Structures are given as structure tokens and as C-alpha cells.
Amino acid sequence: MKRHHASPLSLLATAWLGLAAGPTLHAALPAPDLTVDLVSPPAAAPGEDIGNRIRLIVKNVGTAPAHGTQAHPTGYMVDLTLGRDQNVPAGFRVFSANFVEDALLKGGRVSNTVDLAPGAFHQYATGAGIPADTPPGDYFVCATVDPGGAVAESNEGNNTTCRRIRIAQRVNVGPQSDFPNKFK
């Protein structure tokens, strides 16, 4: 039986490069990795646009640039949805004026996005209109970066972030004919 002995030079190179000894060496190719941070209000009313209270930040935590749509027609986008759980189906969401589980919120697609270098981030403004017929209850506002899978990432499983939100029935206060005279 013939034994293979590594030369001192190959052992030194292996140790210096941090590579495993063996006949095949695999190095991960540089790739972007998009994540999204989301801050949303704890409560909203049906029909309310909470876009001015949303903070949406996309980060590239990968090792290669991520292309946005400003310079590349097939760059990443961001979708904002509303649902009863944190499970957002894959793919672009569709807007509905009425409440539908995981539907795109009114104004909730960010389609004009910038390129992100490794380690870079960008905050986006967005609309987020809650459908007027949304029943009161507990929900999740979810942001998904690259829902269309336009960017080949090192980790496709970290593209959605969800935050709990309570939808409370809107109270309409206005002129009332049954108020006592002292309140008129």
C-alpha cells in the first residue's frame, strides 16, 4: 500500500490559507446576501396608511455587490405585506383593496432600489395602506427583500422580517344628534 505524504510547503500553504487538507478544496464564491430590517407601529386602524411610520432598511451582508433596479432592470425590490402569521409565500405579492392574507399593502412595493456594496445598507420610504375592511385583531406586517429572486444570494432564507401589529376598529367621532345639549 502506497502512502501519500504532503510536502512541508503544501502543509504550510494549507495552514496559511486556512484550507482543509485533502484532494479537493472548495472555496465559497463571493455572493450578495440581502436582509431587511423593519420597524412598524404597534397598532393601526383599518384604512390607515402607516407608511410614514415604517422604517425599512435593506442591507447587503454578503461578500459581493447586490444589484438594485436603478442601474439594472433585474435588480432586487421589496414587498410589504399584512398577514395573520409570519409565513410569507415566495414570489411577488399582489395588491388587493380588500383584506387578503399576505396581500401587498397599498403603496407597499419598493421598485426603485440602489446597488448595495458588501456591508452597505439603504433606507427606503414606502406606503403601507391597511385595507379598510381588515377585521380587528393581531397581524404581522412583513417586509420581503428580493421577493422575485432576481439576485442570486448566498442565503435566500433570510429575506423576510415581520413585526406584530394590532389592527383596532377605527372610532368615528363627529356630530351626534343624541349628545346631551351641554356637549353641542
HELIX and SHEET records of a PDB file:
HELIX    1   1 PRO A    8  LEU A   17  1                                  10    
HELIX    2   2 GLY A   51  ARG A   53  5                                   3    
HELIX    3   3 GLU A  156  ASN A  158  5                                   3    
HELIX    4   4 ASN A  181  PHE A  183  5                                   3    
SHEET    1   A 3 LEU A  34  VAL A  39  0                                        
SHEET    2   A 3 ARG A  55  ASN A  60 -1                                        
SHEET    3   A 3 PHE A 121  TYR A 124 -1                                        
SHEET    1   B 5 ALA A  43  ALA A  44  0                                        
SHEET    2   B 5 THR A 160  ILE A 167  1                                        
SHEET    3   B 5 GLY A 137  VAL A 145 -1                                        
SHEET    4   B 5 VAL A  78  GLY A  83 -1                                        
SHEET    5   B 5 ALA A 103  VAL A 110 -1                                        
END                                                                             
